[in-house]
Amino acid sequence: MVRWAVYLAETPVVLQRLIAATQRVRWPHRADAATRVAALRAALCHPAAVRACYFALAPEAQAAVQVLRRRRGVLSPAVAEQLLGPIRSLRQLRHDRRPRSIGETLVLLGWLLPRPARPRHPAGWVLAPELRRWLPMPLPEVAPPSASPSAQLPAALAASYALLSVAAAQPLPVRASGLVASVALHQLRAVAPSFPDDLWQWLAPLLVDVGALRLSGQTLRPGPALARFAGLAASEQLALLRAVWERQPRPDRWLARLRLSMRGLDWPALRRRLLRWGEAMAAQHFDADTAFVALTKALGPLVDGTTHSLWPVRRAPWSRRGQQRAWRAAVAGPLAWLGVVTPRALPQPQPWHYDAITRQVVTPTVALAADLLALQPWAALVSVDQTMARWQITPATIRQGLAAGHDPGALRDLWQRQLGGDPPDGLLPAPAPTVRIVTRALALCDTPAAFAAATRRPAVRRALAMQVAPGVAVVATGRERALARALARVGVAVMAEAVRDQVASQPVGEHWPAIEGRNGAAESDEAVPLLYEAEVSDNGLPVTASVAVGEQVDPVQPCQPLAATLQTLRAAIRRRQAVQLRYQPPQQPAHERLVQPIRIEQHGDRWLLYAYCAMRRAERCFRVDRIIDLRSPLLPPANHRRQRGAARPKGRLALPAAPPNRIARVWLE
């Protein structure tokens, strides 16, 4: 006889209806007592329903149920209120079915049932014997294991350092599917033969998500967050990799190979459960098979409706054998790589060692991240494991670091800090004297007091680098035009003069970089550095607000009027066709260019043409009044009509392809 069904039959009808509403049990509208009890028994009184309902409870409710499970007999109302909280009357529960305590939750589930008073037994609450027997058995409470020191670093961290070092030395190719290519795997096996290939395939996307690596085309290169990742402690790096793996929605390759059903699988939910199982396994000191049996009894199945919540689940998503295979693969894979199933304290850093015979520096892997960026440009990684890493330092690797523009003083400081001395003789070249030639613009004023009054403006101060002397200031790099605009706004006339010595010493065929305007576009294709001189009146007040830009202009004689040139350029922009123009830059001979016109703008009395230049392979700005000749073989004359039967021009003039990293600009007018 099932005592639980007897207890349900003795409960009031109001409570039976509340239990049916909570457990979603249906019966006919005018069902008798036997029909109601039979429906409740079929829905509640079997082990699968008890376990499913138990694992859906909050941890506090599960702990309270385990306490009730160990107590025998009927609970008095006072003891029930002390253990489970206050329980309202059935009339109050009927009006508001939302539970306000753990006791009300168990009553509405049909687990905690009222027992009326009898001659030898007072009234109280009772749990059915079948419920006590079917509830999951909790894991035995054991003392938390002491974190014993380990000589090995978790495989995920050691492999991360190896992957970052190899990718910094040479970009690693990847496949279109995102997997690391075979060529890259061969390079990684050469420096870290103890790590499996699945570890590299699993770790590379995590480092991309962290930002330590970036996917550039079909290669892996150092990412923008590499310095920030290397600056973290080893425990913080491990926690970051664990959090990123837990949250990522991508499927795991090690689990996809088991050919289990992935329909509706919520990968973050499954990873959270695997991590929870791994921590429980480490706390109980179980092996994989023993832990699977014990954890299934205590925590429920590995997969259920929670892990497969993206699709309606009508039966167990995986069989018991499939769950066990997935658990074994996780224990041998990510849980072992992250150090979850074998929690140990990280090893203490050991001193560095330099072998003068082989010219190798031996570094502990646990302390490698702090000096990875300083050591990698000057050394080649030979081998790495979970304990030590070996680096080869030769004059050839030193020359590569110098060719890349790195400062040898950083290697000298690292050597003195870690190895306690200077590098061997002949390893680093002697420091050679260097000379830096810096060209800066000056702001000059004959009246120092008046110039000091003008520099009280914030816009003027931001454009100045420093005050050299009264009336003399150094203009910040690239802020010459900003200074001119700021002085013009306060009513100061600005005169710009070109540096004739720089223009005269400029080699033929080279051009000064374009000076960018306020909107970021180049204002001139051949711009020269300018010196600005501010003029103010003797009494310190600004004079007329006029800006005069002095420029040595060569005489330009265009072959057609300005209106005809503009009409031709507008037609080329409308038809998206290229044109051949002969351009006269200032202080330089005229030359021809093949351009693709983009747009035309008018600034004052000047017209500017923005076009993609085939010679520069970039976007350039041209003054229309400096265009001597303009030819467009694909554009017919204005008064030309194509006769019947005449052939149309075939195709368009093809420009050289733009570089793959060309930046597209968008102007908002």
C-alpha positions as CSV (number, residue, x, y, z in Angstrom):
1,M,0.0,0.0,0.0
2,V,1.2,3.4,-0.9
3,R,1.0,5.6,2.3
4,W,1.4,8.7,0.2
5,A,-1.9,8.1,-1.7
6,V,-3.6,7.5,1.7
7,Y,-2.4,10.8,3.0
8,L,-3.6,12.6,-0.2
9,A,-7.0,11.0,0.2
10,E,-7.3,12.3,3.7
11,T,-6.5,15.9,2.8
12,P,-9.3,18.5,2.4
13,V,-10.6,19.0,-1.1
14,V,-9.4,22.6,-1.1
15,L,-5.8,21.4,-0.6
16,Q,-6.2,18.8,-3.3
17,R,-7.2,21.4,-5.8
18,L,-4.3,23.7,-4.7
19,I,-1.8,20.8,-5.3
20,A,-3.4,20.0,-8.6
21,A,-3.1,23.6,-9.7
22,T,0.6,23.8,-8.6
23,Q,1.6,20.4,-10.2
24,R,-0.6,21.0,-13.3
25,V,-2.8,17.9,-12.7
26,R,-6.1,17.8,-14.5
27,W,-9.3,15.9,-13.7
28,P,-12.9,16.1,-14.9
29,H,-15.1,19.0,-13.7
30,R,-17.2,17.0,-11.3
31,A,-14.8,14.3,-10.4
32,D,-15.4,12.2,-7.3
33,A,-12.8,11.7,-4.5
34,A,-11.4,8.5,-6.0
35,T,-10.8,10.1,-9.4
36,R,-9.0,13.1,-7.8
37,V,-6.8,10.8,-5.7
38,A,-6.0,8.6,-8.6
39,A,-4.9,11.6,-10.7
40,L,-2.7,13.0,-7.9
41,R,-1.2,9.6,-7.4
42,A,-0.4,9.1,-11.0
43,A,1.3,12.6,-11.2
44,L,3.2,12.7,-7.9
45,C,3.8,9.2,-6.5
46,H,6.7,7.9,-8.5
47,P,10.5,8.3,-8.2
48,A,11.0,10.2,-11.5
49,A,8.5,12.9,-10.5
50,V,10.0,13.3,-7.1
51,R,13.6,13.7,-8.4
52,A,12.5,16.1,-11.1
53,C,10.6,18.3,-8.6
54,Y,13.5,18.1,-6.1
55,F,16.1,19.3,-8.5
56,A,13.9,22.2,-9.5
57,L,13.8,23.5,-5.9
58,A,16.0,26.3,-4.6
59,P,19.1,25.2,-2.6
60,E,17.5,26.4,0.6
61,A,14.4,24.3,0.0
62,Q,16.5,21.2,-0.9
63,A,18.4,21.6,2.4
64,A,15.2,21.9,4.3
65,V,13.8,18.7,2.6
66,Q,16.9,16.8,3.6
67,V,16.4,17.9,7.2
68,L,12.8,16.7,7.1
69,R,13.9,13.5,5.5
70,R,16.0,12.6,8.6
71,R,13.3,13.4,11.1
72,R,10.7,10.8,11.9
73,G,7.1,11.1,12.9
74,V,4.6,14.0,12.7
75,L,5.9,17.6,12.9
76,S,4.1,19.8,15.3
77,P,3.0,23.2,14.0
78,A,5.6,25.0,16.2
79,V,8.5,22.8,15.0
80,A,7.3,23.1,11.3
81,E,7.2,26.9,11.7
82,Q,10.7,26.9,13.2
83,L,12.2,24.8,10.4
84,L,10.2,25.8,7.4
85,G,8.7,29.2,8.2
86,P,5.0,30.2,8.8
87,I,2.3,28.3,6.9
88,R,-0.9,30.2,6.2
89,S,-4.4,28.6,6.4
90,L,-6.0,26.8,3.5
91,R,-8.4,29.7,3.1
92,Q,-5.6,32.2,2.8
93,L,-3.7,30.0,0.4
94,R,-6.8,29.6,-1.8
95,H,-7.0,33.4,-2.3
96,D,-3.2,33.8,-2.8
97,R,-1.4,30.7,-4.1
98,R,2.1,32.3,-4.2
99,P,4.2,30.6,-1.5
100,R,5.8,32.9,1.0
101,S,8.0,30.3,2.9
102,I,9.6,27.0,2.3
103,G,6.8,25.3,4.2
104,E,4.1,26.7,1.9
105,T,6.2,25.6,-1.1
106,L,6.3,22.0,0.2
107,V,2.5,22.0,1.0
108,L,1.5,23.2,-2.4
109,L,3.8,20.5,-4.0
110,G,1.9,17.9,-2.1
111,W,5.0,16.8,-0.1
112,L,4.2,18.2,3.3
113,L,0.6,17.1,4.2
114,P,-1.6,17.9,7.2
115,R,-2.5,15.2,9.7
116,P,-5.7,15.7,11.7
117,A,-5.6,15.2,15.5
118,R,-6.3,11.7,16.8
119,P,-6.8,10.2,20.3
120,R,-3.1,9.6,20.8
121,H,-1.6,11.8,18.1
122,P,-1.9,15.6,18.0
123,A,-2.4,17.5,14.7
124,G,0.7,18.3,12.7
125,W,2.5,17.9,9.3
126,V,3.9,14.7,7.9
127,L,6.1,13.5,5.0
128,A,5.1,10.2,3.3
129,P,7.5,7.3,3.7
130,E,7.8,6.8,-0.1
131,L,8.9,10.4,-0.4
132,R,11.7,9.9,2.1
133,R,12.8,6.8,0.2
134,W,12.7,8.4,-3.3
135,L,14.5,11.7,-2.5
136,P,18.1,11.9,-3.8
137,M,20.8,11.0,-1.5
138,P,23.1,14.1,-0.8
139,L,26.8,13.8,-1.1
140,P,28.6,13.1,2.2
141,E,30.0,16.2,3.8
142,V,33.8,16.2,3.8
143,A,36.3,18.7,4.8
144,P,37.5,20.9,1.9
145,P,40.8,19.6,0.6
146,S,43.8,21.7,1.4
147,A,45.3,23.3,-1.6
148,S,48.6,21.4,-1.8
149,P,51.3,23.1,-3.8
150,S,51.9,21.7,-7.2
151,A,54.9,21.8,-9.5
152,Q,52.8,22.1,-12.6
153,L,50.7,24.9,-14.1
154,P,47.2,24.1,-15.5
155,A,47.6,23.1,-19.1
156,A,45.3,25.9,-20.3
157,L,47.7,28.6,-19.0
158,A,50.9,26.9,-20.2
159,A,49.4,26.4,-23.7
160,S,48.2,30.0,-23.7
161,Y,51.7,31.3,-23.2
162,A,53.0,29.0,-26.0
163,L,50.2,30.0,-28.4
164,L,50.8,33.7,-27.8
165,S,54.5,33.4,-28.2
166,V,54.3,31.4,-31.5
167,A,51.6,33.8,-32.9
168,A,53.8,36.8,-32.1
169,A,56.8,35.4,-33.9
170,Q,54.8,34.3,-36.9
171,P,51.0,34.5,-37.7
172,L,49.3,31.2,-37.4
173,P,47.0,30.2,-40.3
174,V,43.5,29.0,-39.5
175,R,40.9,27.3,-41.7
176,A,37.7,28.8,-42.9
177,S,35.8,26.8,-40.2
178,G,37.8,28.6,-37.5
179,L,40.0,25.6,-36.6
180,V,43.7,25.9,-36.4
181,A,45.4,24.7,-39.6
182,S,47.7,21.7,-39.8
183,V,50.7,23.9,-40.5
184,A,50.1,25.9,-37.3
185,L,49.5,22.6,-35.3
186,H,52.9,21.4,-36.5
187,Q,54.6,24.6,-35.2
188,L,52.8,24.2,-31.8
189,R,53.7,20.5,-31.5
190,A,57.3,21.5,-32.0
191,V,57.4,23.8,-29.0
192,A,54.9,21.9,-26.8
193,P,54.8,18.2,-27.7
194,S,53.0,17.2,-24.4
195,F,49.8,19.1,-25.2
196,P,47.1,17.4,-27.5
197,D,45.8,19.0,-30.6
198,D,42.3,19.3,-29.1
199,L,43.7,21.7,-26.5
200,W,44.9,24.1,-29.2
201,Q,41.6,23.9,-31.1
202,W,39.7,24.6,-27.8
203,L,42.0,27.4,-26.6
204,A,42.5,29.5,-29.7
205,P,38.9,30.8,-29.8
206,L,39.0,31.6,-26.1
207,L,42.1,33.8,-26.5
208,V,40.4,35.6,-29.4
209,D,37.3,36.2,-27.2
210,V,39.6,37.6,-24.4
211,G,41.4,39.8,-26.9
212,A,44.9,38.4,-26.5
213,L,44.7,37.1,-30.1
214,R,42.8,38.6,-33.1
215,L,41.7,36.9,-36.3
216,S,43.2,38.8,-39.2
217,G,41.9,37.3,-42.4
218,Q,42.9,33.6,-42.2
219,T,45.6,34.1,-39.6
220,L,45.9,34.5,-35.8
221,R,48.0,37.5,-34.6
222,P,48.5,39.2,-31.3
223,G,45.4,41.0,-30.2
224,P,44.8,44.5,-28.7
225,A,44.3,43.1,-25.2
226,L,47.5,41.0,-25.1
227,A,49.3,43.4,-22.7
228,R,46.3,43.5,-20.4
229,F,46.0,39.8,-20.4
230,A,49.7,39.3,-19.7
231,G,49.6,41.7,-16.8
232,L,47.1,39.7,-14.9
233,A,48.1,37.1,-12.3
234,A,48.0,33.5,-13.2
235,S,44.9,32.8,-11.0
236,E,43.1,35.8,-12.7
237,Q,44.0,34.5,-16.2
238,L,42.7,31.1,-15.3
239,A,39.4,32.5,-13.9
240,L,39.1,34.6,-17.1
241,L,39.5,31.7,-19.4
242,R,37.0,29.7,-17.4
243,A,34.4,32.4,-17.4
244,V,34.8,32.9,-21.2
245,W,34.5,29.2,-21.9
246,E,31.4,29.0,-19.7
247,R,29.6,31.9,-21.5
248,Q,30.5,31.2,-25.1
249,P,27.6,29.9,-27.3
250,R,29.9,28.0,-29.7
251,P,29.8,24.1,-29.6
252,D,32.8,22.2,-28.3
253,R,34.6,20.1,-30.7
254,W,35.6,17.5,-28.1
255,L,31.9,16.9,-27.4
256,A,30.6,17.1,-31.0
257,R,32.7,14.1,-31.9
258,L,30.7,11.8,-29.6
259,R,27.7,12.1,-32.0
260,L,25.2,12.9,-29.3
261,S,22.0,14.8,-29.9
262,M,22.7,18.6,-29.9
263,R,19.2,19.6,-30.7
264,G,18.1,22.3,-28.4
265,L,21.3,22.1,-26.3
266,D,22.1,25.3,-24.3
267,W,25.9,25.2,-24.2
268,P,26.4,27.7,-21.4
269,A,23.9,25.7,-19.2
270,L,25.7,22.4,-19.9
271,R,29.1,24.0,-19.1
272,R,27.8,25.3,-15.8
273,R,26.7,21.9,-14.9
274,L,30.0,20.3,-15.9
275,L,31.9,22.8,-13.8
276,R,29.6,22.1,-10.8
277,W,30.1,18.4,-11.2
278,G,33.8,18.8,-11.6
279,E,34.0,20.9,-8.3
280,A,32.0,18.2,-6.5
281,M,34.2,15.5,-7.9
282,A,37.3,17.3,-6.7
283,A,35.8,17.8,-3.2
284,Q,34.9,14.1,-2.8
285,H,38.2,12.8,-4.3
286,F,36.3,10.5,-6.7
287,D,37.5,9.1,-10.0
288,A,35.4,9.8,-13.1
289,D,33.2,6.7,-13.1
290,T,32.6,6.7,-9.4
291,A,31.8,10.4,-9.5
292,F,29.3,9.9,-12.3
293,V,27.2,7.4,-10.3
294,A,27.3,9.4,-7.1
295,L,26.6,12.7,-8.7
296,T,23.7,11.3,-10.7
297,K,22.1,10.1,-7.5
298,A,22.8,13.4,-5.7
299,L,22.4,16.0,-8.4
300,G,20.3,14.4,-11.0
301,P,21.1,13.5,-14.6
302,L,23.8,15.4,-16.5
303,V,21.4,16.6,-19.1
304,D,17.7,17.3,-18.8
305,G,15.2,20.0,-19.7
306,T,17.5,22.7,-18.2
307,T,20.4,22.0,-20.5
308,H,18.2,21.4,-23.5
309,S,15.9,24.3,-22.9
310,L,16.1,25.6,-26.5
311,W,13.7,22.8,-27.8
312,P,10.8,21.0,-26.1
313,V,12.1,17.9,-24.4
314,R,9.7,14.9,-24.2
315,R,12.2,12.4,-23.1
316,A,15.8,12.2,-21.8
317,P,18.0,14.0,-24.4
318,W,20.9,11.5,-23.9
319,S,21.0,7.9,-22.7
320,R,22.8,7.0,-19.5
321,R,25.7,5.6,-21.5
322,G,25.9,8.8,-23.6
323,Q,25.9,10.9,-20.5
324,Q,28.8,8.9,-19.1
325,R,30.8,9.2,-22.3
326,A,30.3,13.0,-22.3
327,W,31.3,13.2,-18.6
328,R,34.5,11.2,-19.3
329,A,35.4,13.4,-22.2
330,A,34.9,16.5,-20.1
331,V,37.0,15.2,-17.3
332,A,39.8,14.4,-19.7
333,G,39.3,17.7,-21.6
334,P,38.3,21.2,-20.4
335,L,37.9,20.3,-16.7
336,A,41.4,18.9,-16.6
337,W,42.9,21.7,-18.7
338,L,41.4,24.4,-16.4
339,G,42.4,22.5,-13.3
340,V,38.9,22.0,-12.0
341,V,39.1,18.2,-11.3
342,T,42.5,18.5,-9.7
343,P,42.5,21.7,-7.6
344,R,46.0,22.6,-6.4
345,A,47.7,25.7,-5.5
346,L,49.7,27.3,-8.3
347,P,53.4,26.6,-8.1
348,Q,55.8,29.1,-6.7
349,P,58.0,31.0,-9.2
350,Q,61.5,29.5,-9.5
351,P,64.6,31.6,-10.3
352,W,65.6,32.0,-14.0
353,H,68.6,30.3,-15.3
354,Y,70.8,31.0,-18.3
355,D,72.8,28.2,-20.0
356,A,75.8,29.9,-21.7
357,I,76.7,26.7,-23.7
358,T,73.3,26.4,-25.4
359,R,72.4,30.1,-25.1
360,Q,69.1,29.2,-23.6
361,V,67.1,31.0,-20.9
362,V,65.1,28.6,-18.7
363,T,62.0,30.4,-17.1
364,P,59.3,29.0,-14.8
365,T,56.0,28.8,-16.7
366,V,54.0,30.2,-13.8
367,A,55.9,33.6,-13.9
368,L,56.2,33.7,-17.7
369,A,53.2,35.9,-18.3
370,A,54.6,38.9,-16.5
371,D,57.7,39.1,-18.7
372,L,56.3,37.5,-21.9
373,L,56.1,40.8,-23.8
374,A,59.6,41.9,-22.8
375,L,61.3,38.6,-23.6
376,Q,59.4,37.5,-26.8
377,P,60.9,40.1,-29.2
378,W,64.5,39.0,-28.4
379,A,64.2,35.2,-28.0
380,A,62.7,32.2,-29.8
381,L,60.6,29.8,-27.9
382,V,62.2,26.3,-27.9
383,S,59.9,24.3,-25.7
384,V,57.3,24.8,-23.0
385,D,55.4,22.5,-20.7
386,Q,53.4,22.9,-17.5
387,T,56.6,23.5,-15.5
388,M,59.4,25.2,-17.4
389,A,59.8,27.1,-20.7
390,R,63.1,27.4,-22.7
391,W,64.0,30.3,-24.9
392,Q,66.9,30.5,-27.4
393,I,68.7,33.9,-27.4
394,T,71.3,34.4,-30.2
395,P,72.7,37.3,-32.1
396,A,70.3,36.5,-34.9
397,T,67.3,36.8,-32.6
398,I,68.7,40.1,-31.2
399,R,69.1,41.5,-34.7
400,Q,65.5,40.6,-35.4
401,G,64.4,42.5,-32.3
402,L,66.5,45.5,-33.3
403,A,65.1,45.4,-36.9
404,A,61.6,45.4,-35.5
405,G,62.4,48.6,-33.6
406,H,62.5,47.3,-30.0
407,D,64.6,49.0,-27.4
408,P,67.5,46.7,-26.3
409,G,67.4,48.5,-22.9
410,A,64.3,46.6,-22.0
411,L,66.1,43.3,-22.5
412,R,69.0,44.6,-20.4
413,D,66.7,45.6,-17.6
414,L,64.9,42.2,-17.7
415,W,68.2,40.4,-17.6
416,Q,69.4,42.4,-14.6
417,R,66.2,41.8,-12.7
418,Q,65.7,38.1,-13.4
419,L,69.3,36.8,-13.8
420,G,71.1,39.3,-11.6
421,G,73.7,40.7,-14.0
422,D,74.4,42.1,-17.4
423,P,74.0,40.1,-20.6
424,P,77.0,38.2,-21.9
425,D,79.5,40.1,-24.0
426,G,78.8,40.2,-27.6
427,L,75.1,39.3,-27.2
428,L,73.8,42.9,-27.3
429,P,75.4,45.5,-29.6
430,A,77.0,48.5,-28.1
431,P,74.6,51.5,-28.0
432,A,75.3,53.8,-30.9
433,P,74.7,57.5,-30.7
434,T,71.5,58.7,-32.3
435,V,70.5,62.1,-33.5
436,R,66.9,63.2,-33.7
437,I,66.0,66.1,-36.0
438,V,62.7,67.7,-35.0
439,T,60.9,70.3,-37.0
440,R,58.4,72.3,-35.0
441,A,56.4,75.4,-35.9
442,L,56.9,78.7,-34.0
443,A,54.4,81.5,-33.2
444,L,56.2,84.8,-33.1
445,C,54.9,88.2,-32.0
446,D,56.7,91.5,-31.7
447,T,54.6,92.6,-28.7
448,P,55.0,90.0,-25.9
449,A,52.3,91.5,-23.6
450,A,49.8,91.4,-26.4
451,F,50.6,87.8,-27.2
452,A,50.2,86.9,-23.6
453,A,46.8,88.4,-23.6
454,A,45.8,86.4,-26.7
455,T,47.1,83.1,-25.1
456,R,44.6,83.4,-22.3
457,R,42.0,81.8,-24.6
458,P,41.7,78.1,-23.9
459,A,41.6,77.3,-27.7
460,V,44.9,79.1,-28.2
461,R,46.6,77.4,-25.2
462,R,45.5,74.0,-26.4
463,A,47.3,74.6,-29.8
464,L,50.6,75.7,-28.2
465,A,53.1,73.1,-26.9
466,M,55.2,75.4,-24.7
467,Q,56.2,79.1,-24.1
468,V,59.8,79.5,-25.2
469,A,60.2,83.2,-24.4
470,P,58.1,86.3,-24.2
471,G,56.3,86.5,-27.6
472,V,57.7,83.2,-28.8
473,A,55.8,79.8,-28.4
474,V,56.1,76.4,-29.9
475,V,53.0,75.2,-31.8
476,A,51.8,71.7,-31.0
477,T,52.4,69.2,-33.8
478,G,49.5,69.2,-36.3
479,R,47.8,72.1,-34.5
480,E,49.0,75.0,-36.8
481,R,45.6,75.5,-38.6
482,A,43.8,75.1,-35.3
483,L,45.9,77.9,-33.8
484,A,45.1,80.1,-36.9
485,R,41.4,79.5,-36.5
486,A,41.5,80.2,-32.8
487,L,43.3,83.4,-33.2
488,A,41.0,84.4,-36.0
489,R,38.0,83.9,-33.8
490,V,39.3,86.3,-31.2
491,G,40.0,88.9,-33.9
492,V,43.8,88.3,-34.5
493,A,45.1,88.5,-38.0
494,V,47.3,85.4,-38.8
495,M,50.0,85.4,-41.5
496,A,51.3,82.0,-42.6
497,E,54.7,81.7,-44.2
498,A,56.2,78.7,-45.9
499,V,59.6,77.4,-44.9
500,R,61.6,77.9,-48.1
501,D,64.6,75.9,-46.9
502,Q,62.5,72.8,-46.4
503,V,60.8,73.2,-49.7
504,A,64.1,73.7,-51.5
505,S,65.7,70.7,-49.8
506,Q,62.8,68.4,-50.7
507,P,63.8,65.7,-53.2
508,V,62.1,65.8,-56.6
509,G,59.1,63.5,-56.8
510,E,58.4,63.5,-53.0
511,H,55.5,65.4,-51.5
512,W,54.8,66.6,-48.0
513,P,51.9,64.8,-46.2
514,A,48.5,66.5,-46.6
515,I,47.4,68.7,-43.7
516,E,43.9,67.5,-42.5
517,G,41.1,69.9,-42.0
518,R,38.5,69.9,-39.3
519,N,36.4,67.2,-40.9
520,G,39.4,64.9,-41.2
521,A,39.8,65.2,-45.0
522,A,43.0,66.4,-46.6
523,E,42.7,70.1,-47.7
524,S,45.5,70.0,-50.2
525,D,47.3,67.3,-52.1
526,E,50.7,69.0,-51.9
527,A,50.7,70.8,-48.6
528,V,53.9,72.3,-47.0
529,P,54.7,73.0,-43.3
530,L,53.7,76.5,-42.2
531,L,54.9,79.0,-39.7
532,Y,52.3,81.2,-38.1
533,E,52.9,84.7,-36.8
534,A,50.2,86.4,-34.9
535,E,49.8,90.2,-35.2
536,V,48.1,92.2,-32.5
537,S,48.0,95.9,-31.8
538,D,50.3,97.7,-29.5
539,N,47.7,98.3,-26.8
540,G,47.0,94.5,-26.5
541,L,43.7,94.6,-28.3
542,P,43.2,92.3,-31.3
543,V,43.2,93.8,-34.7
544,T,40.9,93.0,-37.6
545,A,39.8,89.3,-37.9
546,S,41.4,88.4,-41.1
547,V,43.5,85.4,-42.0
548,A,46.0,85.7,-44.8
549,V,47.7,82.6,-46.1
550,G,50.9,83.4,-48.0
551,E,51.8,80.9,-50.7
552,Q,54.2,80.9,-53.6
553,V,51.9,80.2,-56.5
554,D,53.1,79.2,-59.9
555,P,51.2,80.7,-62.8
556,V,48.6,78.1,-63.9
557,Q,47.0,78.4,-67.4
558,P,44.2,75.9,-67.8
559,C,43.2,74.9,-71.3
560,Q,39.5,75.3,-70.7
561,P,37.3,77.6,-68.5
562,L,36.6,76.6,-64.9
563,A,32.9,76.1,-65.7
564,A,33.7,73.6,-68.4
565,T,36.1,71.7,-66.1
566,L,33.4,71.5,-63.3
567,Q,30.8,70.3,-65.8
568,T,33.1,67.5,-67.0
569,L,33.9,66.5,-63.4
570,R,30.3,66.4,-62.4
571,A,29.5,64.2,-65.4
572,A,32.3,61.8,-64.5
573,I,31.0,61.6,-60.9
574,R,27.4,61.0,-62.1
575,R,28.5,58.2,-64.5
576,R,31.2,56.8,-62.1
577,Q,34.0,57.1,-64.7
578,A,37.7,57.8,-64.4
579,V,39.4,60.9,-65.9
580,Q,43.0,61.7,-66.9
581,L,44.1,65.1,-65.6
582,R,47.2,67.2,-65.8
583,Y,47.8,68.8,-62.4
584,Q,50.1,71.7,-61.5
585,P,51.2,71.4,-57.7
586,P,52.8,74.5,-56.0
587,Q,56.5,74.7,-56.5
588,Q,56.6,71.5,-58.5
589,P,56.4,70.6,-62.2
590,A,53.1,69.6,-63.7
591,H,52.3,65.9,-64.1
592,E,49.5,63.6,-65.2
593,R,47.3,61.5,-62.9
594,L,44.5,59.0,-63.4
595,V,41.8,59.6,-60.8
596,Q,38.2,58.4,-60.0
597,P,36.2,61.6,-59.0
598,I,34.2,61.2,-55.8
599,R,32.8,64.7,-55.0
600,I,33.3,68.4,-55.6
601,E,33.1,71.0,-52.8
602,Q,33.4,74.8,-52.8
603,H,35.3,76.6,-50.0
604,G,35.1,80.3,-50.5
605,D,36.2,81.1,-54.0
606,R,38.0,77.8,-54.5
607,W,36.7,74.5,-55.8
608,L,38.1,71.3,-54.5
609,L,38.0,67.9,-56.1
610,Y,38.1,64.7,-53.9
611,A,39.1,61.7,-56.0
612,Y,40.8,58.3,-55.6
613,C,44.3,58.6,-57.2
614,A,45.6,55.6,-59.0
615,M,49.2,56.7,-58.6
616,R,48.9,57.2,-54.8
617,R,46.5,54.3,-54.3
618,A,44.6,56.4,-51.9
619,E,42.1,59.3,-51.7
620,R,43.5,62.8,-52.6
621,C,42.2,66.3,-52.8
622,F,42.9,68.6,-55.8
623,R,42.3,72.3,-56.4
624,V,40.2,72.6,-59.6
625,D,41.9,75.8,-60.6
626,R,45.3,74.0,-60.8
627,I,44.0,71.4,-63.3
628,I,45.7,72.4,-66.5
629,D,44.1,69.8,-68.8
630,L,41.3,67.3,-68.3
631,R,40.7,64.4,-70.6
632,S,38.1,61.7,-70.3
633,P,38.1,59.3,-73.3
634,L,34.9,57.6,-72.0
635,L,32.9,60.9,-71.9
636,P,31.6,62.2,-75.3
637,P,31.5,65.9,-76.0
638,A,28.5,67.9,-74.9
639,N,27.2,68.4,-78.4
640,H,27.9,64.9,-79.6
641,R,25.1,62.6,-80.6
642,R,25.7,58.9,-81.3
643,Q,24.7,58.1,-84.8
644,R,22.6,55.2,-85.6
645,G,24.7,52.0,-85.8
646,A,27.7,53.5,-84.0
647,A,29.2,51.2,-81.4
648,R,28.9,52.1,-77.8
649,P,32.2,52.4,-75.8
650,K,32.8,49.0,-74.3
651,G,33.4,48.8,-70.6
652,R,34.9,51.5,-68.3
653,L,38.4,52.6,-67.6
654,A,39.7,50.2,-65.0
655,L,41.6,51.7,-62.1
656,P,44.2,49.7,-60.2
657,A,42.6,47.8,-57.3
658,A,42.6,49.6,-53.9
659,P,44.6,48.1,-51.1
660,P,42.6,45.6,-49.0
661,N,42.8,47.8,-45.9
662,R,41.5,51.0,-47.6
663,I,39.3,53.0,-45.3
664,A,36.0,54.3,-46.7
665,R,35.0,57.8,-45.5
666,V,31.5,59.1,-45.2
667,W,30.8,62.8,-45.2
668,L,27.6,64.1,-43.5
669,E,26.5,67.5,-44.8
